[in-house]
């Protein structure tokens, strides 16, 4: 079973970045070429592939919190980039440089999802019960963000006490995915202990032959299936207040096929790569925005 676990965190991150970039290019093509069927078809393909990005990024957050030796430093890096993105959203509004993107960036800042997911995992794994209870705060925030956006979309109004630049992008979906991925290790341990009792084969053997890794990866897939299915279900429960694209959300289930091959290893992790992955998000968004603005007669 060891042979199938060949994807390190490095390759999961590369794939997540590629899928994210394709998703954003797909949105750009749809906005820029709304009457070009070829570009619309390409946009749809890119958006479908882009659905794989969220579970992979949340998975990396769960792994990051699990392994980081300095949680505060880890959060500082996320916070800096998240603040840059929120500031950019505000500038887009007041400068009106990118008006066509308003329906997109009002749906939320993905870095708020990452920050609150990391916070929820950190709190829940903390040995102090009082800190564990703080897990409720990110969860409550995610529900408020979800409901506010739903009310705004369903009633075409704007709720000023919860401004759009504080919105999460996927709300409770992100946090539940993160918590599920984090606790998949515990689920796998319980299952392996059950197999140990039934078969008499010691846990160390299951770990050595790769079975423990395989079982953990299966729980990653199960968590992804449950949460993404719940996300999709909300489209039917609240059709007028859901801003997610129901037609393509279920394609996020495909990310499970990649998590099945996760090796549990970090892989390549040079300093320049760590910094580059944080810079890449605002940089590629800026480049796409500038191209869009120039093509539409701005600047």
C-alpha positions in Angstrom: 0.0 0.0 0.0 3.0 2.3 0.4 3.4 2.5 -3.3 0.2 4.4 -3.9 1.2 7.1 -1.3 3.4 9.3 -3.6 2.0 12.8 -3.2 3.8 14.9 -0.6 2.4 18.2 0.8 4.6 20.0 -1.8 2.8 18.4 -4.7 -0.7 18.8 -3.1 0.2 22.5 -2.8 1.3 22.8 -6.4 -1.9 21.1 -7.6 -4.0 23.4 -5.4 -2.3 26.5 -6.8 -2.8 25.3 -10.4 -6.5 24.5 -9.8 -7.0 27.9 -8.1 -5.3 29.7 -11.0 -7.4 27.9 -13.6 -10.5 28.8 -11.6 -9.7 32.5 -11.6 -8.8 32.4 -15.3 -12.2 30.8 -15.9 -13.9 33.7 -14.1 -11.8 36.2 -16.2 -12.8 34.5 -19.5 -16.5 34.5 -18.5 -16.4 38.3 -17.7 -14.3 39.3 -20.6 -15.8 37.1 -23.3 -19.4 36.6 -22.4 -20.5 36.2 -26.1 -17.6 33.9 -27.2 -18.8 30.3 -26.9 -15.3 28.9 -27.2 -14.1 31.0 -24.3 -17.2 30.2 -22.3 -16.7 26.5 -22.8 -13.0 26.9 -21.7 -14.2 29.0 -18.7 -16.5 26.2 -17.6 -13.8 23.6 -17.8 -11.4 25.8 -15.8 -14.1 26.5 -13.2 -14.8 22.8 -12.8 -11.1 22.1 -12.3 -11.0 25.0 -9.9 -13.5 23.2 -7.6 -10.7 20.9 -6.5 -8.7 23.8 -5.0 -10.7 24.5 -1.8 -10.5 21.1 -0.2 -6.8 20.9 -1.1 -6.0 24.3 0.5 -8.1 23.5 3.6 -6.3 20.1 3.8 -2.9 21.9 3.7 -4.1 24.2 6.5 -5.1 21.2 8.7 -1.7 19.6 8.0 0.1 23.0 8.6 -1.5 23.4 12.0 -0.8 19.8 12.9 2.9 20.1 12.1 3.9 23.8 12.7 6.3 24.5 15.5 5.3 28.2 15.6 1.5 28.7 15.3 1.8 32.5 15.8 4.2 32.9 13.0 2.1 30.7 10.8 -1.0 32.8 11.5 0.9 36.1 11.0 1.8 35.1 7.4 -1.8 34.2 6.7 -3.0 37.4 8.3 -0.7 39.7 6.3 -1.8 38.2 3.0 -5.5 38.2 4.1 -5.3 41.9 5.0 -3.8 42.7 1.6 -6.7 40.9 -0.1 -9.3 42.7 2.0 -7.6 46.1 1.3 -7.6 45.3 -2.4 -11.4 44.6 -2.2 -12.0 48.0 -0.6 -9.9 49.7 -3.2 -11.8 48.0 -6.0 -15.0 49.5 -4.5 -13.9 53.1 -4.1 -11.8 53.4 -7.3 -14.4 51.5 -9.4 -11.5 50.1 -11.5 -12.9 46.6 -11.6 -16.7 47.0 -11.3 -17.4 43.7 -13.1 -15.8 41.8 -10.3 -18.1 43.2 -7.6 -20.3 40.0 -7.5 -17.1 38.0 -7.1 -15.2 39.8 -4.4 -18.3 40.4 -2.4 -18.6 36.7 -1.9 -15.6 36.8 0.5 -11.9 36.6 1.2 -10.6 33.1 1.1 -7.8 34.0 3.5 -10.4 34.7 6.2 -11.5 31.1 5.7 -8.0 29.8 6.1 -7.3 31.9 9.2 -10.5 30.9 11.0 -10.1 27.3 10.0 -6.5 27.3 11.4 -7.8 29.0 14.5 -10.6 26.5 15.0 -8.2 23.5 14.7 -5.7 25.1 17.0 -8.3 25.7 19.7 -9.9 22.3 19.4 -6.6 20.4 19.8 -5.5 22.5 22.7 -5.3 20.7 26.1 -7.0 23.5 28.0 -10.8 23.1 28.0 -11.3 26.9 28.0 -9.3 27.2 24.8 -11.2 24.3 23.2 -14.4 26.2 23.8 -13.1 29.1 21.7 -13.5 26.8 18.7 -17.1 28.0 18.8 -16.1 31.6 17.8 -14.8 30.7 14.3 -17.8 28.5 13.8 -20.3 31.2 14.8 -18.4 33.7 12.6 -18.7 31.3 9.6 -22.4 30.9 10.2 -23.0 34.7 10.4 -21.0 35.2 7.2 -23.0 32.5 5.5 -26.4 33.9 6.6 -25.5 37.6 5.9 -24.4 36.7 2.3 -27.6 34.6 1.9 -29.8 37.5 3.1 -28.0 39.9 0.8 -28.3 37.7 -2.2 -31.9 36.6 -1.6 -33.2 40.1 -0.8 -30.7 42.2 -3.0 -29.8 44.3 0.0 -26.5 45.2 1.7 -26.0 44.6 5.4 -23.6 47.3 6.5 -22.9 46.0 10.1 -21.1 43.0 8.5 -19.2 44.5 5.5 -18.3 42.3 2.5 -14.5 42.6 3.1 -15.0 40.6 6.3 -16.9 37.8 4.6 -15.5 34.3 4.4 -15.7 32.7 1.0 -17.0 29.3 1.8 -18.0 29.9 5.5 -18.8 26.8 7.5 -17.7 24.5 4.7 -14.1 25.5 5.1 -14.1 25.1 8.9 -15.8 21.8 8.9 -13.5 20.5 6.2 -10.5 21.6 8.2 -11.7 20.0 11.5 -12.6 16.8 9.6 -9.3 16.5 7.9 -7.5 17.2 11.2 -9.4 14.5 13.1 -9.1 12.0 10.3 -5.9 10.8 12.0 -7.9 10.1 15.2 -10.6 8.3 13.2 -7.9 6.2 11.5 -6.3 5.3 14.9 -9.6 4.2 16.3 -10.3 2.1 13.2 -6.8 0.5 13.2 -7.1 -0.3 16.9 -10.4 -2.0 16.1 -8.7 -4.0 13.3 -5.8 -4.8 15.8 -8.3 -6.4 18.2 -10.1 -8.3 15.5 -7.0 -9.6 13.7 -4.4 -9.7 16.4 -2.0 -7.8 14.1 -0.2 -5.1 16.1 -0.7 -1.4 15.2 3.0 -1.0 14.4 2.6 -3.5 11.5 -0.4 -1.6 10.1 1.8 1.5 10.2 4.8 -0.1 8.7 3.0 -1.7 5.7 1.2 1.6 4.9 -2.3 0.5 5.9 -2.6 3.2 8.5 -1.7 5.8 5.9 -4.2 4.3 3.5 -7.0 4.3 6.1 -6.3 7.9 7.1 -6.5 8.9 3.5 -9.8 7.1 3.1 -11.1 9.2 6.1 -9.9 12.3 4.3 -12.1 11.3 1.3 -15.0 10.5 3.6 -14.8 13.9 5.2 -14.7 15.6 1.8 -17.7 13.7 0.6 -19.8 14.5 3.6 -19.0 18.2 3.8 -19.2 18.9 0.0 -22.5 17.0 -0.2 -23.9 19.1 2.6 -22.7 22.2 0.8 -24.5 21.1 -2.3 -27.7 20.2 -0.4 -28.0 23.8 0.9 -28.7 24.9 -2.7 -32.0 23.1 -2.6 -32.8 24.1 1.0 -32.2 27.8 0.4 -32.2 28.3 -3.4 -32.7 32.1 -3.3 -30.0 32.8 -0.8 -27.1 30.6 -2.0 -24.3 32.3 -4.0 -22.4 29.1 -4.7 -22.6 27.8 -8.2 -24.7 24.7 -7.7 -23.9 23.3 -11.2 -20.2 22.8 -10.4 -19.8 22.5 -6.6 -20.0 18.7 -6.6 -16.8 18.5 -8.7 -15.0 19.4 -5.4 -15.5 15.7 -4.6 -12.8 14.9 -7.2 -10.1 16.3 -4.8 -10.6 13.1 -2.8 -8.9 11.2 -5.6 -5.7 13.2 -5.0 -5.9 12.9 -1.2 -6.0 9.1 -1.6 -2.4 9.3 -2.7 -1.1 11.6 0.1 2.2 10.3 1.5 2.1 12.2 4.8 5.5 13.7 3.9 6.2 17.4 3.5 8.4 17.2 0.4 10.3 20.1 -1.0 10.0 23.1 1.3 12.7 25.7 0.5 12.3 29.2 2.0 11.8 30.8 -1.3 8.9 28.4 -2.1 7.3 29.1 1.3 7.4 32.8 0.7 6.4 32.5 -3.0 3.2 30.5 -2.2 2.0 33.4 0.1 2.8 36.1 -2.5 1.4 34.2 -5.4 -2.3 34.6 -4.5 -2.4 38.5 -4.4 0.1 38.7 -7.3 -1.8 36.5 -9.8 -5.1 38.3 -8.8 -3.4 41.6 -9.4 -2.1 40.6 -12.8 -5.5 39.3 -13.9 -7.2 42.5 -12.7 -4.7 44.7 -14.5 -5.2 42.8 -17.8 -8.9 43.1 -17.4 -8.8 46.8 -16.7 -6.5 47.5 -19.6 -8.6 45.5 -22.0 -11.7 47.4 -20.9 -10.1 50.8 -21.4 -9.0 51.5 -17.9 -5.7 52.9 -16.6 
